[in-house]
Amino acid sequence: MKTLKEVKIGETVTVKKVNGEGAVKRRIMDMGITRGVDVCVRKVAPLGDPVEVNVRGYELSLRKADAEQIIVE
């Protein structure tokens, strides 16, 4: 299984599962990252944090810790 943190720039993947507990999982899902949605990695900061993705037609920045909670295919 691969996490969103491991995806290369320009690659589009599909979300399979969102891990995490309580408020963290809820916040990720509230941003539109749910099972079955396509996510395209646009940019990664020089030190790898944050990661900028395109999801549901808008751009979103995620911390590495949050990106590690998102299982993709």
PQR file of N, CA, C, O and H, with PARSE charges and radii, in Angstrom:
ATOM      1  N   MET A   1       0.839  -1.182   0.000 -0.4000 1.5000
ATOM      2  CA  MET A   1       0.000   0.000   0.000 -0.0000 2.0000
ATOM      3  C   MET A   1       0.883   1.244   0.000  0.5500 1.7000
ATOM      4  O   MET A   1       1.946   1.278   0.621 -0.5500 1.4000
ATOM      5  N   LYS A   2       0.422   2.242  -0.700 -0.4000 1.5000
ATOM      6  CA  LYS A   2       1.176   3.476  -0.898 -0.0000 2.0000
ATOM      7  C   LYS A   2       0.406   4.623  -0.245  0.5500 1.7000
ATOM      8  O   LYS A   2      -0.825   4.644  -0.271 -0.5500 1.4000
ATOM      9  H   LYS A   2      -0.441   2.215  -1.204  0.4000 1.0000
ATOM     10  N   THR A   3       1.127   5.569   0.335 -0.4000 1.5000
ATOM     11  CA  THR A   3       0.478   6.737   0.928 -0.0000 2.0000
ATOM     12  C   THR A   3       0.624   7.935  -0.007  0.5500 1.7000
ATOM     13  O   THR A   3       1.452   7.923  -0.917 -0.5500 1.4000
ATOM     14  H   THR A   3       2.127   5.552   0.356  0.4000 1.0000
ATOM     15  N   LEU A   4      -0.169   8.948   0.219 -0.4000 1.5000
ATOM     16  CA  LEU A   4      -0.111  10.160  -0.593 -0.0000 2.0000
ATOM     17  C   LEU A   4       1.245  10.834  -0.494  0.5500 1.7000
ATOM     18  O   LEU A   4       1.670  11.508  -1.433 -0.5500 1.4000
ATOM     19  H   LEU A   4      -0.842   8.957   0.959  0.4000 1.0000
ATOM     20  N   LYS A   5       1.924  10.665   0.616 -0.4000 1.5000
ATOM     21  CA  LYS A   5       3.250  11.251   0.807 -0.0000 2.0000
ATOM     22  C   LYS A   5       4.273  10.683  -0.180  0.5500 1.7000
ATOM     23  O   LYS A   5       5.226  11.374  -0.541 -0.5500 1.4000
ATOM     24  H   LYS A   5       1.579  10.117   1.379  0.4000 1.0000
ATOM     25  N   GLU A   6       4.091   9.440  -0.620 -0.4000 1.5000
ATOM     26  CA  GLU A   6       5.035   8.753  -1.500 -0.0000 2.0000
ATOM     27  C   GLU A   6       4.783   8.992  -2.990  0.5500 1.7000
ATOM     28  O   GLU A   6       5.570   8.547  -3.826 -0.5500 1.4000
ATOM     29  H   GLU A   6       3.317   8.879  -0.327  0.4000 1.0000
ATOM     30  N   VAL A   7       3.709   9.679  -3.329 -0.4000 1.5000
ATOM     31  CA  VAL A   7       3.344   9.908  -4.734 -0.0000 2.0000
ATOM     32  C   VAL A   7       4.254  10.968  -5.346  0.5500 1.7000
ATOM     33  O   VAL A   7       4.575  11.965  -4.699 -0.5500 1.4000
ATOM     34  H   VAL A   7       3.070  10.040  -2.650  0.4000 1.0000
ATOM     35  N   LYS A   8       4.669  10.752  -6.595 -0.4000 1.5000
ATOM     36  CA  LYS A   8       5.552  11.682  -7.306 -0.0000 2.0000
ATOM     37  C   LYS A   8       4.763  12.867  -7.861  0.5500 1.7000
ATOM     38  O   LYS A   8       3.549  12.786  -8.050 -0.5500 1.4000
ATOM     39  H   LYS A   8       4.408   9.942  -7.121  0.4000 1.0000
ATOM     40  N   ILE A   9       5.464  13.958  -8.117 -0.4000 1.5000
ATOM     41  CA  ILE A   9       4.855  15.169  -8.678 -0.0000 2.0000
ATOM     42  C   ILE A   9       4.283  14.853 -10.058  0.5500 1.7000
ATOM     43  O   ILE A   9       4.935  14.202 -10.875 -0.5500 1.4000
ATOM     44  H   ILE A   9       6.450  14.024  -7.963  0.4000 1.0000
ATOM     45  N   GLY A  10       3.062  15.320 -10.310 -0.4000 1.5000
ATOM     46  CA  GLY A  10       2.401  15.115 -11.592 -0.0000 2.0000
ATOM     47  C   GLY A  10       1.596  13.827 -11.679  0.5500 1.7000
ATOM     48  O   GLY A  10       0.858  13.631 -12.645 -0.5500 1.4000
ATOM     49  H   GLY A  10       2.533  15.848  -9.646  0.4000 1.0000
ATOM     50  N   GLU A  11       1.715  12.964 -10.715 -0.4000 1.5000
ATOM     51  CA  GLU A  11       1.006  11.685 -10.711 -0.0000 2.0000
ATOM     52  C   GLU A  11      -0.401  11.868 -10.144  0.5500 1.7000
ATOM     53  O   GLU A  11      -0.601  12.619  -9.189 -0.5500 1.4000
ATOM     54  H   GLU A  11       2.314  13.122  -9.930  0.4000 1.0000
ATOM     55  N   THR A  12      -1.372  11.177 -10.740 -0.4000 1.5000
ATOM     56  CA  THR A  12      -2.744  11.190 -10.245 -0.0000 2.0000
ATOM     57  C   THR A  12      -3.062   9.827  -9.665  0.5500 1.7000
ATOM     58  O   THR A  12      -2.804   8.801 -10.295 -0.5500 1.4000
ATOM     59  H   THR A  12      -1.210  10.567 -11.516  0.4000 1.0000
ATOM     60  N   VAL A  13      -3.615   9.816  -8.481 -0.4000 1.5000
ATOM     61  CA  VAL A  13      -3.931   8.573  -7.773 -0.0000 2.0000
ATOM     62  C   VAL A  13      -5.370   8.629  -7.256  0.5500 1.7000
ATOM     63  O   VAL A  13      -5.993   9.690  -7.225 -0.5500 1.4000
ATOM     64  H   VAL A  13      -3.825  10.649  -7.970  0.4000 1.0000
ATOM     65  N   THR A  14      -5.879   7.471  -6.853 -0.4000 1.5000
ATOM     66  CA  THR A  14      -7.223   7.376  -6.293 -0.0000 2.0000
ATOM     67  C   THR A  14      -7.118   7.018  -4.817  0.5500 1.7000
ATOM     68  O   THR A  14      -6.358   6.126  -4.441 -0.5500 1.4000
ATOM     69  H   THR A  14      -5.373   6.609  -6.878  0.4000 1.0000
ATOM     70  N   VAL A  15      -7.880   7.712  -3.988 -0.4000 1.5000
ATOM     71  CA  VAL A  15      -7.864   7.465  -2.549 -0.0000 2.0000
ATOM     72  C   VAL A  15      -8.604   6.154  -2.272  0.5500 1.7000
ATOM     73  O   VAL A  15      -9.726   5.950  -2.734 -0.5500 1.4000
ATOM     74  H   VAL A  15      -8.498   8.436  -4.294  0.4000 1.0000
ATOM     75  N   LYS A  16      -7.951   5.267  -1.508 -0.4000 1.5000
ATOM     76  CA  LYS A  16      -8.561   3.997  -1.124 -0.0000 2.0000
ATOM     77  C   LYS A  16      -9.050   4.012   0.317  0.5500 1.7000
ATOM     78  O   LYS A  16     -10.066   3.391   0.631 -0.5500 1.4000
ATOM     79  H   LYS A  16      -7.039   5.432  -1.132  0.4000 1.0000
ATOM     80  N   LYS A  17      -8.335   4.719   1.206 -0.4000 1.5000
ATOM     81  CA  LYS A  17      -8.705   4.729   2.613 -0.0000 2.0000
ATOM     82  C   LYS A  17      -8.070   5.936   3.293  0.5500 1.7000
ATOM     83  O   LYS A  17      -6.976   6.364   2.926 -0.5500 1.4000
ATOM     84  H   LYS A  17      -7.510   5.224   0.951  0.4000 1.0000
ATOM     85  N   VAL A  18      -8.762   6.475   4.281 -0.4000 1.5000
ATOM     86  CA  VAL A  18      -8.208   7.542   5.111 -0.0000 2.0000
ATOM     87  C   VAL A  18      -8.041   6.976   6.518  0.5500 1.7000
ATOM     88  O   VAL A  18      -9.023   6.656   7.188 -0.5500 1.4000
ATOM     89  H   VAL A  18      -9.651   6.128   4.580  0.4000 1.0000
ATOM     90  N   ASN A  19      -6.798   6.858   6.954 -0.4000 1.5000
ATOM     91  CA  ASN A  19      -6.512   6.385   8.312 -0.0000 2.0000
ATOM     92  C   ASN A  19      -6.588   7.560   9.272  0.5500 1.7000
ATOM     93  O   ASN A  19      -6.853   8.689   8.860 -0.5500 1.4000
ATOM     94  H   ASN A  19      -6.001   7.118   6.410  0.4000 1.0000
ATOM     95  N   GLY A  20      -6.363   7.301  10.519 -0.4000 1.5000
ATOM     96  CA  GLY A  20      -6.350   8.384  11.497 -0.0000 2.0000
ATOM     97  C   GLY A  20      -7.444   8.206  12.522  0.5500 1.7000
ATOM     98  O   GLY A  20      -8.278   7.305  12.428 -0.5500 1.4000
ATOM     99  H   GLY A  20      -6.149   6.384  10.854  0.4000 1.0000
ATOM    100  N   GLU A  21      -7.419   9.080  13.495 -0.4000 1.5000
ATOM    101  CA  GLU A  21      -8.364   9.016  14.605 -0.0000 2.0000
ATOM    102  C   GLU A  21      -9.123  10.332  14.733  0.5500 1.7000
ATOM    103  O   GLU A  21      -8.547  11.405  14.554 -0.5500 1.4000
ATOM    104  H   GLU A  21      -6.741   9.811  13.571  0.4000 1.0000
ATOM    105  N   GLY A  22     -10.375  10.253  15.035 -0.4000 1.5000
ATOM    106  CA  GLY A  22     -11.196  11.393  15.412 -0.0000 2.0000
ATOM    107  C   GLY A  22     -11.057  12.649  14.578  0.5500 1.7000
ATOM    108  O   GLY A  22     -11.379  12.657  13.390 -0.5500 1.4000
ATOM    109  H   GLY A  22     -10.843   9.381  15.181  0.4000 1.0000
ATOM    110  N   ALA A  23     -10.574  13.717  15.210 -0.4000 1.5000
ATOM    111  CA  ALA A  23     -10.536  15.040  14.590 -0.0000 2.0000
ATOM    112  C   ALA A  23      -9.624  15.096  13.371  0.5500 1.7000
ATOM    113  O   ALA A  23      -9.927  15.806  12.413 -0.5500 1.4000
ATOM    114  H   ALA A  23     -10.313  13.710  16.175  0.4000 1.0000
ATOM    115  N   VAL A  24      -8.516  14.362  13.389 -0.4000 1.5000
ATOM    116  CA  VAL A  24      -7.593  14.381  12.247 -0.0000 2.0000
ATOM    117  C   VAL A  24      -8.267  13.792  11.017  0.5500 1.7000
ATOM    118  O   VAL A  24      -8.226  14.388   9.940 -0.5500 1.4000
ATOM    119  H   VAL A  24      -8.271  13.785  14.168  0.4000 1.0000
ATOM    120  N   LYS A  25      -8.881  12.638  11.167 -0.4000 1.5000
ATOM    121  CA  LYS A  25      -9.577  11.986  10.054 -0.0000 2.0000
ATOM    122  C   LYS A  25     -10.737  12.849   9.562  0.5500 1.7000
ATOM    123  O   LYS A  25     -10.939  12.989   8.356 -0.5500 1.4000
ATOM    124  H   LYS A  25      -8.915  12.155  12.041  0.4000 1.0000
ATOM    125  N   ARG A  26     -11.487  13.417  10.477 -0.4000 1.5000
ATOM    126  CA  ARG A  26     -12.632  14.263  10.128 -0.0000 2.0000
ATOM    127  C   ARG A  26     -12.177  15.486   9.329  0.5500 1.7000
ATOM    128  O   ARG A  26     -12.824  15.871   8.355 -0.5500 1.4000
ATOM    129  H   ARG A  26     -11.323  13.303  11.457  0.4000 1.0000
ATOM    130  N   ARG A  27     -11.059  16.097   9.745 -0.4000 1.5000
ATOM    131  CA  ARG A  27     -10.546  17.291   9.052 -0.0000 2.0000
ATOM    132  C   ARG A  27     -10.129  16.949   7.622  0.5500 1.7000
ATOM    133  O   ARG A  27     -10.426  17.697   6.691 -0.5500 1.4000
ATOM    134  H   ARG A  27     -10.533  15.785  10.536  0.4000 1.0000
ATOM    135  N   ILE A  28      -9.440  15.817   7.448 -0.4000 1.5000
ATOM    136  CA  ILE A  28      -9.018  15.396   6.109 -0.0000 2.0000
ATOM    137  C   ILE A  28     -10.238  15.157   5.224  0.5500 1.7000
ATOM    138  O   ILE A  28     -10.265  15.579   4.068 -0.5500 1.4000
ATOM    139  H   ILE A  28      -9.199  15.209   8.204  0.4000 1.0000
ATOM    140  N   MET A  29     -11.237  14.485   5.765 -0.4000 1.5000
ATOM    141  CA  MET A  29     -12.450  14.206   4.986 -0.0000 2.0000
ATOM    142  C   MET A  29     -13.244  15.480   4.693  0.5500 1.7000
ATOM    143  O   MET A  29     -13.860  15.588   3.633 -0.5500 1.4000
ATOM    144  H   MET A  29     -11.215  14.143   6.704  0.4000 1.0000
ATOM    145  N   ASP A  30     -13.239  16.438   5.607 -0.4000 1.5000
ATOM    146  CA  ASP A  30     -13.928  17.711   5.386 -0.0000 2.0000
ATOM    147  C   ASP A  30     -13.286  18.513   4.256  0.5500 1.7000
ATOM    148  O   ASP A  30     -13.952  19.332   3.622 -0.5500 1.4000
ATOM    149  H   ASP A  30     -12.739  16.351   6.468  0.4000 1.0000
ATOM    150  N   MET A  31     -11.999  18.283   4.001 -0.4000 1.5000
ATOM    151  CA  MET A  31     -11.306  18.975   2.914 -0.0000 2.0000
ATOM    152  C   MET A  31     -11.617  18.342   1.558  0.5500 1.7000
ATOM    153  O   MET A  31     -11.142  18.831   0.533 -0.5500 1.4000
ATOM    154  H   MET A  31     -11.458  17.618   4.516  0.4000 1.0000
ATOM    155  N   GLY A  32     -12.398  17.274   1.531 -0.4000 1.5000
ATOM    156  CA  GLY A  32     -12.808  16.665   0.273 -0.0000 2.0000
ATOM    157  C   GLY A  32     -12.042  15.406  -0.092  0.5500 1.7000
ATOM    158  O   GLY A  32     -12.256  14.847  -1.168 -0.5500 1.4000
ATOM    159  H   GLY A  32     -12.784  16.877   2.364  0.4000 1.0000
ATOM    160  N   ILE A  33     -11.158  14.952   0.776 -0.4000 1.5000
ATOM    161  CA  ILE A  33     -10.387  13.750   0.494 -0.0000 2.0000
ATOM    162  C   ILE A  33     -11.120  12.562   1.107  0.5500 1.7000
ATOM    163  O   ILE A  33     -10.984  12.269   2.294 -0.5500 1.4000
ATOM    164  H   ILE A  33     -10.984  15.407   1.650  0.4000 1.0000
ATOM    165  N   THR A  34     -11.903  11.886   0.266 -0.4000 1.5000
ATOM    166  CA  THR A  34     -12.684  10.736   0.690 -0.0000 2.0000
ATOM    167  C   THR A  34     -12.397   9.560  -0.235  0.5500 1.7000
ATOM    168  O   THR A  34     -11.780   9.731  -1.286 -0.5500 1.4000
ATOM    169  H   THR A  34     -12.014  12.124  -0.699  0.4000 1.0000
ATOM    170  N   ARG A  35     -12.838   8.379   0.151 -0.4000 1.5000
ATOM    171  CA  ARG A  35     -12.602   7.179  -0.645 -0.0000 2.0000
ATOM    172  C   ARG A  35     -13.151   7.339  -2.063  0.5500 1.7000
ATOM    173  O   ARG A  35     -14.285   7.777  -2.253 -0.5500 1.4000
ATOM    174  H   ARG A  35     -13.339   8.240   1.005  0.4000 1.0000
ATOM    175  N   GLY A  36     -12.330   6.977  -3.059 -0.4000 1.5000
ATOM    176  CA  GLY A  36     -12.751   6.999  -4.452 -0.0000 2.0000
ATOM    177  C   GLY A  36     -12.432   8.268  -5.211  0.5500 1.7000
ATOM    178  O   GLY A  36     -12.557   8.281  -6.436 -0.5500 1.4000
ATOM    179  H   GLY A  36     -11.409   6.621  -2.904  0.4000 1.0000
ATOM    180  N   VAL A  37     -12.024   9.337  -4.543 -0.4000 1.5000
ATOM    181  CA  VAL A  37     -11.738  10.604  -5.219 -0.0000 2.0000
ATOM    182  C   VAL A  37     -10.322  10.572  -5.819  0.5500 1.7000
ATOM    183  O   VAL A  37      -9.406   9.987  -5.241 -0.5500 1.4000
ATOM    184  H   VAL A  37     -11.922   9.326  -3.549  0.4000 1.0000
ATOM    185  N   ASP A  38     -10.161  11.208  -6.980 -0.4000 1.5000
ATOM    186  CA  ASP A  38      -8.846  11.306  -7.620 -0.0000 2.0000
ATOM    187  C   ASP A  38      -8.097  12.513  -7.074  0.5500 1.7000
ATOM    188  O   ASP A  38      -8.666  13.588  -6.887 -0.5500 1.4000
ATOM    189  H   ASP A  38     -10.904  11.684  -7.450  0.4000 1.0000
ATOM    190  N   VAL A  39      -6.799  12.311  -6.822 -0.4000 1.5000
ATOM    191  CA  VAL A  39      -5.944  13.364  -6.279 -0.0000 2.0000
ATOM    192  C   VAL A  39      -4.704  13.447  -7.154  0.5500 1.7000
ATOM    193  O   VAL A  39      -4.066  12.432  -7.434 -0.5500 1.4000
ATOM    194  H   VAL A  39      -6.336  11.437  -6.975  0.4000 1.0000
ATOM    195  N   CYS A  40      -4.360  14.662  -7.590 -0.4000 1.5000
ATOM    196  CA  CYS A  40      -3.160  14.894  -8.398 -0.0000 2.0000
ATOM    197  C   CYS A  40      -2.167  15.704  -7.564  0.5500 1.7000
ATOM    198  O   CYS A  40      -2.511  16.760  -7.031 -0.5500 1.4000
ATOM    199  H   CYS A  40      -4.877  15.487  -7.363  0.4000 1.0000
ATOM    200  N   VAL A  41      -0.940  15.206  -7.454 -0.4000 1.5000
ATOM    201  CA  VAL A  41       0.098  15.928  -6.707 -0.0000 2.0000
ATOM    202  C   VAL A  41       0.680  16.999  -7.622  0.5500 1.7000
ATOM    203  O   VAL A  41       1.227  16.687  -8.680 -0.5500 1.4000
ATOM    204  H   VAL A  41      -0.661  14.348  -7.886  0.4000 1.0000
ATOM    205  N   ARG A  42       0.563  18.260  -7.215 -0.4000 1.5000
ATOM    206  CA  ARG A  42       1.015  19.394  -8.024 -0.0000 2.0000
ATOM    207  C   ARG A  42       2.440  19.810  -7.686  0.5500 1.7000
ATOM    208  O   ARG A  42       3.271  19.977  -8.579 -0.5500 1.4000
ATOM    209  H   ARG A  42       0.119  18.513  -6.355  0.4000 1.0000
ATOM    210  N   LYS A  43       2.722  19.980  -6.392 -0.4000 1.5000
ATOM    211  CA  LYS A  43       4.039  20.469  -5.957 -0.0000 2.0000
ATOM    212  C   LYS A  43       4.390  19.857  -4.612  0.5500 1.7000
ATOM    213  O   LYS A  43       3.516  19.459  -3.841 -0.5500 1.4000
ATOM    214  H   LYS A  43       2.047  19.845  -5.667  0.4000 1.0000
ATOM    215  N   VAL A  44       5.688  19.790  -4.347 -0.4000 1.5000
ATOM    216  CA  VAL A  44       6.180  19.392  -3.028 -0.0000 2.0000
ATOM    217  C   VAL A  44       7.221  20.424  -2.621  0.5500 1.7000
ATOM    218  O   VAL A  44       8.112  20.751  -3.405 -0.5500 1.4000
ATOM    219  H   VAL A  44       6.398  20.113  -4.973  0.4000 1.0000
ATOM    220  N   ALA A  45       7.116  20.929  -1.425 -0.4000 1.5000
ATOM    221  CA  ALA A  45       8.073  21.920  -0.926 -0.0000 2.0000
ATOM    222  C   ALA A  45       9.472  21.311  -0.870  0.5500 1.7000
ATOM    223  O   ALA A  45       9.608  20.090  -0.793 -0.5500 1.4000
ATOM    224  H   ALA A  45       6.393  20.664  -0.788  0.4000 1.0000
ATOM    225  N   PRO A  46      10.513  22.142  -0.906 -0.5600 1.5000
ATOM    226  CA  PRO A  46      11.891  21.638  -0.926  0.2800 2.0000
ATOM    227  C   PRO A  46      12.225  20.633   0.176  0.5500 1.7000
ATOM    228  O   PRO A  46      12.973  19.688  -0.072 -0.5500 1.4000
ATOM    229  N   LEU A  47      11.703  20.808   1.362 -0.4000 1.5000
ATOM    230  CA  LEU A  47      11.972  19.863   2.439 -0.0000 2.0000
ATOM    231  C   LEU A  47      10.868  18.816   2.573  0.5500 1.7000
ATOM    232  O   LEU A  47      10.854  18.031   3.521 -0.5500 1.4000
ATOM    233  H   LEU A  47      11.096  21.576   1.564  0.4000 1.0000
ATOM    234  N   GLY A  48       9.941  18.815   1.610 -0.4000 1.5000
ATOM    235  CA  GLY A  48       8.893  17.802   1.588 -0.0000 2.0000
ATOM    236  C   GLY A  48       7.634  18.138   2.373  0.5500 1.7000
ATOM    237  O   GLY A  48       6.709  17.328   2.430 -0.5500 1.4000
ATOM    238  H   GLY A  48       9.952  19.453   0.839  0.4000 1.0000
ATOM    239  N   ASP A  49       7.586  19.316   2.976 -0.4000 1.5000
ATOM    240  CA  ASP A  49       6.421  19.674   3.771 -0.0000 2.0000
ATOM    241  C   ASP A  49       6.078  21.134   3.533  0.5500 1.7000
ATOM    242  O   ASP A  49       6.918  21.974   3.857 -0.5500 1.4000
ATOM    243  H   ASP A  49       8.338  19.974   2.929  0.4000 1.0000
ATOM    244  N   PRO A  50       4.955  21.508   3.010 -0.5600 1.5000
ATOM    245  CA  PRO A  50       3.778  20.710   2.705  0.2800 2.0000
ATOM    246  C   PRO A  50       3.776  20.150   1.276  0.5500 1.7000
ATOM    247  O   PRO A  50       4.678  20.410   0.479 -0.5500 1.4000
ATOM    248  N   VAL A  51       2.730  19.375   0.989 -0.4000 1.5000
ATOM    249  CA  VAL A  51       2.499  18.810  -0.336 -0.0000 2.0000
ATOM    250  C   VAL A  51       1.263  19.504  -0.898  0.5500 1.7000
ATOM    251  O   VAL A  51       0.235  19.577  -0.225 -0.5500 1.4000
ATOM    252  H   VAL A  51       1.998  19.164   1.637  0.4000 1.0000
ATOM    253  N   GLU A  52       1.353  20.011  -2.119 -0.4000 1.5000
ATOM    254  CA  GLU A  52       0.196  20.667  -2.729 -0.0000 2.0000
ATOM    255  C   GLU A  52      -0.468  19.699  -3.695  0.5500 1.7000
ATOM    256  O   GLU A  52       0.186  19.162  -4.589 -0.5500 1.4000
ATOM    257  H   GLU A  52       2.188  19.951  -2.666  0.4000 1.0000
ATOM    258  N   VAL A  53      -1.772  19.475  -3.518 -0.4000 1.5000
ATOM    259  CA  VAL A  53      -2.513  18.544  -4.358 -0.0000 2.0000
ATOM    260  C   VAL A  53      -3.721  19.240  -4.975  0.5500 1.7000
ATOM    261  O   VAL A  53      -4.194  20.263  -4.478 -0.5500 1.4000
ATOM    262  H   VAL A  53      -2.303  19.911  -2.791  0.4000 1.0000
ATOM    263  N   ASN A  54      -4.202  18.666  -6.059 -0.4000 1.5000
ATOM    264  CA  ASN A  54      -5.426  19.134  -6.693 -0.0000 2.0000
ATOM    265  C   ASN A  54      -6.476  18.065  -6.442  0.5500 1.7000
ATOM    266  O   ASN A  54      -6.309  16.915  -6.847 -0.5500 1.4000
ATOM    267  H   ASN A  54      -3.818  17.836  -6.463  0.4000 1.0000
ATOM    268  N   VAL A  55      -7.555  18.446  -5.774 -0.4000 1.5000
ATOM    269  CA  VAL A  55      -8.624  17.505  -5.439 -0.0000 2.0000
ATOM    270  C   VAL A  55      -9.971  18.184  -5.642  0.5500 1.7000
ATOM    271  O   VAL A  55     -10.197  19.286  -5.143 -0.5500 1.4000
ATOM    272  H   VAL A  55      -7.691  19.380  -5.445  0.4000 1.0000
ATOM    273  N   ARG A  56     -10.858  17.531  -6.368 -0.4000 1.5000
ATOM    274  CA  ARG A  56     -12.208  18.047  -6.640 -0.0000 2.0000
ATOM    275  C   ARG A  56     -12.197  19.457  -7.232  0.5500 1.7000
ATOM    276  O   ARG A  56     -13.079  20.265  -6.938 -0.5500 1.4000
ATOM    277  H   ARG A  56     -10.675  16.636  -6.773  0.4000 1.0000
ATOM    278  N   GLY A  57     -11.198  19.748  -8.065 -0.4000 1.5000
ATOM    279  CA  GLY A  57     -11.155  21.021  -8.769 -0.0000 2.0000
ATOM    280  C   GLY A  57     -10.513  22.176  -8.013  0.5500 1.7000
ATOM    281  O   GLY A  57     -10.543  23.305  -8.503 -0.5500 1.4000
ATOM    282  H   GLY A  57     -10.482  19.093  -8.303  0.4000 1.0000
ATOM    283  N   TYR A  58      -9.946  21.944  -6.862 -0.4000 1.5000
ATOM    284  CA  TYR A  58      -9.255  23.027  -6.154 -0.0000 2.0000
ATOM    285  C   TYR A  58      -7.922  22.531  -5.618  0.5500 1.7000
ATOM    286  O   TYR A  58      -7.695  21.328  -5.492 -0.5500 1.4000
ATOM    287  H   TYR A  58      -9.922  21.027  -6.464  0.4000 1.0000
ATOM    288  N   GLU A  59      -7.046  23.479  -5.305 -0.4000 1.5000
ATOM    289  CA  GLU A  59      -5.722  23.135  -4.802 -0.0000 2.0000
ATOM    290  C   GLU A  59      -5.722  23.177  -3.280  0.5500 1.7000
ATOM    291  O   GLU A  59      -6.334  24.048  -2.661 -0.5500 1.4000
ATOM    292  H   GLU A  59      -7.230  24.456  -5.407  0.4000 1.0000
ATOM    293  N   LEU A  60      -5.022  22.213  -2.697 -0.4000 1.5000
ATOM    294  CA  LEU A  60      -5.015  22.031  -1.261 -0.0000 2.0000
ATOM    295  C   LEU A  60      -3.600  21.705  -0.810  0.5500 1.7000
ATOM    296  O   LEU A  60      -2.914  20.914  -1.457 -0.5500 1.4000
ATOM    297  H   LEU A  60      -4.525  21.505  -3.200  0.4000 1.0000
ATOM    298  N   SER A  61      -3.157  22.298   0.283 -0.4000 1.5000
ATOM    299  CA  SER A  61      -1.842  21.997   0.853 -0.0000 2.0000
ATOM    300  C   SER A  61      -2.031  21.113   2.076  0.5500 1.7000
ATOM    301  O   SER A  61      -2.843  21.403   2.955 -0.5500 1.4000
ATOM    302  H   SER A  61      -3.715  22.940   0.809  0.4000 1.0000
ATOM    303  N   LEU A  62      -1.264  20.029   2.115 -0.4000 1.5000
ATOM    304  CA  LEU A  62      -1.342  19.077   3.222 -0.0000 2.0000
ATOM    305  C   LEU A  62       0.009  18.922   3.880  0.5500 1.7000
ATOM    306  O   LEU A  62       1.038  18.940   3.203 -0.5500 1.4000
ATOM    307  H   LEU A  62      -0.604  19.794   1.402  0.4000 1.0000
ATOM    308  N   ARG A  63       0.019  18.771   5.181 -0.4000 1.5000
ATOM    309  CA  ARG A  63       1.255  18.463   5.889 -0.0000 2.0000
ATOM    310  C   ARG A  63       1.638  17.016   5.594  0.5500 1.7000
ATOM    311  O   ARG A  63       0.786  16.199   5.242 -0.5500 1.4000
ATOM    312  H   ARG A  63      -0.816  18.756   5.731  0.4000 1.0000
ATOM    313  N   LYS A  64       2.934  16.703   5.740 -0.4000 1.5000
ATOM    314  CA  LYS A  64       3.416  15.340   5.521 -0.0000 2.0000
ATOM    315  C   LYS A  64       2.693  14.361   6.441  0.5500 1.7000
ATOM    316  O   LYS A  64       2.336  13.260   6.023 -0.5500 1.4000
ATOM    317  H   LYS A  64       3.626  17.366   6.026  0.4000 1.0000
ATOM    318  N   ALA A  65       2.479  14.759   7.679 -0.4000 1.5000
ATOM    319  CA  ALA A  65       1.817  13.881   8.645 -0.0000 2.0000
ATOM    320  C   ALA A  65       0.401  13.523   8.189  0.5500 1.7000
ATOM    321  O   ALA A  65      -0.046  12.392   8.380 -0.5500 1.4000
ATOM    322  H   ALA A  65       2.769  15.654   8.018  0.4000 1.0000
ATOM    323  N   ASP A  66      -0.303  14.484   7.585 -0.4000 1.5000
ATOM    324  CA  ASP A  66      -1.645  14.220   7.084 -0.0000 2.0000
ATOM    325  C   ASP A  66      -1.597  13.363   5.809  0.5500 1.7000
ATOM    326  O   ASP A  66      -2.429  12.476   5.619 -0.5500 1.4000
ATOM    327  H   ASP A  66       0.061  15.403   7.430  0.4000 1.0000
ATOM    328  N   ALA A  67      -0.624  13.634   4.947 -0.4000 1.5000
ATOM    329  CA  ALA A  67      -0.488  12.871   3.701 -0.0000 2.0000
ATOM    330  C   ALA A  67      -0.173  11.404   3.976  0.5500 1.7000
ATOM    331  O   ALA A  67      -0.541  10.531   3.190 -0.5500 1.4000
ATOM    332  H   ALA A  67       0.052  14.355   5.101  0.4000 1.0000
ATOM    333  N   GLU A  68       0.506  11.132   5.088 -0.4000 1.5000
ATOM    334  CA  GLU A  68       0.832   9.749   5.454 -0.0000 2.0000
ATOM    335  C   GLU A  68      -0.411   8.963   5.873  0.5500 1.7000
ATOM    336  O   GLU A  68      -0.393   7.732   5.859 -0.5500 1.4000
ATOM    337  H   GLU A  68       0.805  11.841   5.726  0.4000 1.0000
ATOM    338  N   GLN A  69      -1.475   9.649   6.241 -0.4000 1.5000
ATOM    339  CA  GLN A  69      -2.707   8.993   6.679 -0.0000 2.0000
ATOM    340  C   GLN A  69      -3.612   8.595   5.517  0.5500 1.7000
ATOM    341  O   GLN A  69      -4.618   7.915   5.723 -0.5500 1.4000
ATOM    342  H   GLN A  69      -1.489  10.649   6.252  0.4000 1.0000
ATOM    343  N   ILE A  70      -3.263   9.015   4.290 -0.4000 1.5000
ATOM    344  CA  ILE A  70      -4.121   8.787   3.125 -0.0000 2.0000
ATOM    345  C   ILE A  70      -3.521   7.657   2.284  0.5500 1.7000
ATOM    346  O   ILE A  70      -2.439   7.813   1.718 -0.5500 1.4000
ATOM    347  H   ILE A  70      -2.446   9.567   4.123  0.4000 1.0000
ATOM    348  N   ILE A  71      -4.221   6.524   2.200 -0.4000 1.5000
ATOM    349  CA  ILE A  71      -3.798   5.368   1.426 -0.0000 2.0000
ATOM    350  C   ILE A  71      -4.357   5.533   0.010  0.5500 1.7000
ATOM    351  O   ILE A  71      -5.549   5.773  -0.181 -0.5500 1.4000
ATOM    352  H   ILE A  71      -5.100   6.398   2.659  0.4000 1.0000
ATOM    353  N   VAL A  72      -3.462   5.397  -0.982 -0.4000 1.5000
ATOM    354  CA  VAL A  72      -3.852   5.617  -2.388 -0.0000 2.0000
ATOM    355  C   VAL A  72      -3.449   4.431  -3.257  0.5500 1.7000
ATOM    356  O   VAL A  72      -2.687   3.557  -2.843 -0.5500 1.4000
ATOM    357  H   VAL A  72      -2.493   5.203  -0.827  0.4000 1.0000
ATOM    358  N   GLU A  73      -3.982   4.430  -4.466 -0.4000 1.5000
ATOM    359  CA  GLU A  73      -3.674   3.396  -5.450 -0.0000 2.0000
ATOM    360  C   GLU A  73      -3.385   4.044  -6.787  0.5500 1.7000
ATOM    361  O   GLU A  73      -3.100   3.347  -7.762 -0.5500 1.4000
ATOM    362  H   GLU A  73      -4.601   5.139  -4.803  0.4000 1.0000
TER
END
